[in-house]
């Protein structure tokens, strides 16, 4: 047990009240000697583990409530998380709408993207705001029941997201490396998603079984409630089970999936960029190769963002078991908030990547943005008889004063016309070689 100036008074008081030690003798000891005496007294007790936990619970009663941030820091963090949460939620809802509301977007790969967006939305709506509030105030005000739900859903959605990306990688690998073999059918994709959520739920089961809340009391009758995992062999930092679980979770949901995906996309990259085909390619083969490269680039970006954004948050829980004093540092609250914001931002970045790197998603995103632009503009000019623009980009009766909106509408219409012309021109070829075409569409 290590002590510092802030907890020294608590050590004296708890040593007297719980251990029955003489205060006059304790005051004559230096910090190292005091620590040795307290540890030997606890270890010599028949119920040393219980006594040690009681001693730890006693210490906060003689301390000021920790982790109270200044109001301006709370404001900065609140705005930072609010912007991220708004963009991420809106973006993922649009992705789900694009795929489910448009027949031409209902491909197997896009169904997996919907599954990924659903997992991200669950994280954003059921975890993000609650965890952020708890981290910001160092207090869990949402009760023991939601503590259990929060811990279970948090790990389940993370696991389902990464497992979905692994399945997408295998689907892309089969489509590009073995184009003549049958692709994953819609029925198989649905079964795969059921298996993904089942495995993810099993992996998150400890959050359902061992979640608990604990109230810490401080000076001036202040309290702090903690939502944590109460393992059979002790609380999280001191529990061997918690360390093994976090290590297994890191391996199963990060290291192994990242290794598999890196191998898949490395082999696909060699096939698409390095390997040269025999003979001269036709125009259709050239266009197909370019489309496949764009799809692979998009998913490489998604996986790279996941690897970078989630590693700090995944790794910190394992690291704390090797350096428990790290939790007592004065800047630990900002580290938690920063790593958690980075992890949650992965859900915000994915729709941006789809918009940036996929022309079909970009057209539908622009369509939504144009509708919003036109509706806002009509409201601003006070038109009380504005119709509901069900099909804003293709409507010929839009009266929108925003040049940006008009240019976006024209670009969307032109892109749609060009896409339809290319579709009809290549439809016969696509029907003859469907497996190859599926590998190029998202």
N, C-alpha and C positions, 0 to 999 in steps of 0.2 A: 504494500500500500504506500503510495507516495502522497505527500501533503504539500500544500502551498499556503501562502499567507491568508488566502481567502477562506480556507477550510480549517485552519489551525484551531480556531476557537471551537468549532464544531467537534474536532477530535478530542479536545479537552473535556467538553461537556458530555459527549457520548461515552467516553472512557469512564467517566465517573458514574453516570446514570446506568449504563448497561453492564459494564465490566467490573464496577465496584472498586476502581483504582483510586488511590489517594491523589487529590488535585495538587497538594503541596509538593509531592514527590515528582509529579509529571511536569510541573513548571520548572523544575531544576534540570530537566533533560533537554538536549538539543533535538532538532527535527529527526535526525537519523535514529537517535536512541529512543525517542518517543514512538517512532514507527515500529522499531524492533519489539518494544515492550507490548504494544497493542497487538501485533501479529502473533507473538508467542502466547499471549493471554487467550486470544481467540482459538488458536490451534490446540491449546491444551484442554479446551472445553469438550465434553462428550458430544455436544451438538454444535460443532464448530461452523458447519455450513449455515445452519439457521441463524446462529449468532452473528456470523459475518454479514448476512443479508440484512438483519435488523440494524447492525451498525451502519451499513450504507444508507438505510432508510432514515436513520437518525440524523445523519450529517446535515441534510438540507434544512432542517428545522432551525439551524443556527446560522444560515446563510441568507443573503439577499437573493431574490428570484433572479436567475440568470437569463441570458439570451433575450433581454428586452432591447429591441432596436430603437434608435431615434425615429421620430415620425417621418422625417424626410427620406430615410432609408427604406422604411416601409412603403412610402409612396412610390419611390422609384421601382422597387421590386413589384409592387402591385400593378403599375402601368406596364412593366415589361411582360409580366405573365398575362395580363388582360389582352394585350395586342396579339401575343402568340396564340392564346386560346381562341380568340375571335377568328383569326386567319385560318388556323388549323381546322376548326369546326366547320366553317363555311366551305373551305376547300374540299374536305372529305365528303361533305354532303353533296356537293356538286359532282364529284367523281362518281358517287353511287347513283345519282340521278342520270348522269350521262350514259352509264352502262345499262341500267335497268329500263330506262324510258326510250331507248333507241335500239331498234332491232339490229342495225348494222354494227352496233358496238357489243353485241352479246356473243363474245367469243370466250373460249375456255380460259385464256390468259386473263381477260378482263374480269371474269367471274372471280378469279383469285385476287385481282386488284380490289374488287368490291369487298372480299373477305378481309383483306388487309386494311381497307378503310373502315370497316365495321369495328375491327379490333382497335384501331386508333381512336375512333369515336368513343368507344366504351372507356378507353383510358382517359380521354379528355373530359368526358362528362361525369364519369363515376369516380375518378381518382384525382385528376389534376387540381381542380379547385380546392378539394378537401385537403389533399396533401400539402398544397402550397400554403393554405391557411394555417395548418398545423406547424409547418416549418417556420413560417414567418413569426408566429407568436409563441413558438415552442410550447404549444398546448393543443390537445385534441378535445374539442368541445362537442363532438358529434356522437358520443355514446359508444358503448361496448359493442352493440349490434352492428353498427356501421363500421366499426373498427375491423370486425371480422370480414364483412363484405369488401371493404376497401383492400385489405391485404390479399384476399383471395383473388379478386378481380384484377388487381395490379399485376400479379405474377402470371395469371392466366392469359391476359391480353398480350403481355410481352412475349410469352412463349408461342402463342398462336400467330403473332406477327412474323416472328423469325421462321417458324415452321412453314408458313405460307410462302415466304421468300425462297426457302429451299425447294419447295415443290415447283414454284415458277421457274427456278433455275434448271431443274431436271426437265421440265416441259420444254424450255428453250433448247436445252442440250439435245433432246431427242429430235426436235424439229429441225435443227441445223446439222447435227452430225449424222443422223439417219433419216433423211427426208422421205424415204420410201416406206418406212415402217408406219403403222397406224399411230395416230396421235391420241392423246388423252380425250376420251369422250366426255360429254357433259355429265353423264351418269357417274362416271368414274371421278370426275372433278367434285361432284357433290359428296360422294363417299369419302374422298380425300379430305374435304373440309370437315366432315363429321369426325373423322379420325384425328385431324389436327386439333380440334377443340376438345376432344376426349383426352388426348395425351396432355394437352396444356392444362386441363382441369386437374388431372391426376398429379401433375408436377406442382400445381399451386395448392394442393390439398393441405399441407401444413399451415398455410395461412388461415384456412377454415377451422382447423382443429385446435391450434395453439394461440390464436389471437386473444389478447387481453388488454385491459387498461389498468393503469396504476396512477394513484394521486400522490404527488410529492408536496409536502408542506414546507413553507419558508417563513422567514421573519415577516412581521407585520400582517400575519394571517393570510399571506398570499399562497396560492396553490398552483400546481401545474399538473395536467393530466397527460400521460404518455400512452400512446397506442403502440404495442410491441408484440413480439412472439414470446410467449412464456413456455419454454421447452421443459420437458420433464427433468432435465439435468441442470436447469438454471436459466437465468435471463440471458438475453442475446449476446452481450459482449463476453460473458463468462461461460457460455454454453458451448460444449464441443459439438453438439448436434446442430446448433445454429451455424457454426463455422463450416461443418461438412455440407449442410444444405446449401449455403451460399456458394460454396466451391462447386458443388455438383450443378447448381443452377447456372453458374457462369460457364461451366464446361458444356452443358447440354444446350443452352440457349444462346451461346456466343461462340466459343472456341470451335466446337465441332461443326456447327452450321457455317461459320465463316470459312473454315477450311474446305468444306465441300463446295461451297459456292465459288470460292477462288479457283479451285481445280476446274469446275465446270466452265467458268467464263474464260479461264486461260486456254482451255482446249478449244472453245468456240472462237476465241480471238485468233488463235493460230489458223483455224480453218477459214475464217473470213478475211483476215488481213495478210497472212503469211503464205498459206498454201496457194499455189498458182494452178489454175485449171488447164487441162490439155485442150488446145485448139482455141479458136476465137469465140468469145461469148456473143450471144445474140443480145438485142436490145432488151428483151424481156428478162433474160438472165442477169444482165447488168443492173436493171432496175430492181430485180428481186434481191440481188446481193446488197445493193445500197439500202434497201428497206430492212433487211436482216441486220445490217450493221447498226442502223439507227436504233432498232429495238434492243440490241445487245448493249449499246452505249447507254440507253436509258436505264436499263436494269443494273448495269455496273454502277451508275451514279446513285441509284437507290440503295444498293448494298454498301457502297463506300460511305454514304452519309450515315447509314445505320451503324456501321463499324466505328466511325469516328464519334458519333453523338452518344452512343450508349456505353462505350467502354469505361469512361470515368465513373458513371453512376453504378455500373455493374461491379467495377473493381473496388470501389471504396468500402463496401461491406466486408469484403475479404481482407482488405488492408487493415481495417480497424482491429481485427483479431490479432494482428501481429504488432500493432502499436495502439494500445488502448488509450494512451495519454493524448493521442491525436484528437479524441473527442472533447478533451478539456481545453483545447486551444481557443483563443478569443475570436478567431475568424472562422470557426467550424460552421457556424450558421450560414455564412455567406457561401462557403464551399458547398454545403448541402443544396442551397437554393440555386447556385450556379450550375452544378452538375445535373440537378433535376430539371431545370429549365432547358438545358442542352438536350437531355434525353427526350423531353416532351416536344421539343422543336422538330424532332424527326417526323412527327405526324403533320407538322406544318409544311415541311420541305417537300414531302412526297408529291402532293398535288402540284406544287410549283415545277417540279421536275417533269411531271406528265405534260403540263402546259408548254414547257420550254422545248421538250424533245420529241413530242408526238403531235403531228399535224391534226389528227382527228380530235384529240382531246382539246387542242388549242382552239379549233373552230367552235366547239361547244362551249368552252369557257368564255370565248368572246361573245357568243350568243347570249349567255347569262349576263355578262357584264354590260352588254348593250341594252338589254331589257332594263336593267337597273338604272343605267344612265338615262334612258328615255323617260322612265317613270319619274325619276327624281326631277328631271328638267321640266316635265309637264306640271308637276306639283309646284315647282318654284315659280312658274309663270301664272299660277292661280287658275288653271283650267279645271273647272268643276265637272266637266263632262268628258274627262279623259277615259277612253275605253281601256279595257284590260288588254295589254299587248301580249297576247298568247304566243304570237310568232313574230316578235319584233324585228329580227334581222331580215326576214323575207317579206315583211309587210310593205306595201307601196303607199300606205296612207299615213305613215309616221311623220309627224311634224315635230322634229326634235331640233332645237337651235344649237345643240352641241356639235361642232364640226368633228370632234373626236368620235362621237357616237356614230355620226353618219359615215365617216370613213371606215369605222370598224364594221358597220353593217355592210358596206359595199365590199370590203375585203372578205367578209364571211360569205356573202352571196357568190362572189367570184370564185372563192375557194371551193364552195359547194358545187357550183356548176362544173368547174374543172374536174373535181373529184368524180362527179357523176359521169362526165364524158369518158374519163379514163376507165371508170368501172364498166361501162357498156362496151368499150373497145376491147377490154381484156377479159370479158366475162366468159367467153368460150374457152380461152386458155386456162382460166382459173378452174373451170369445171373439170378439165382434163387432168389438172395437176393440183388438186386441192390441198394435199399435204404440204406441198412446197409453199403455196400461198398462205396457209395458216401460220407458217413460221415467220411471215413478214408482217402480220397484222397484230395490232394490240387494241 
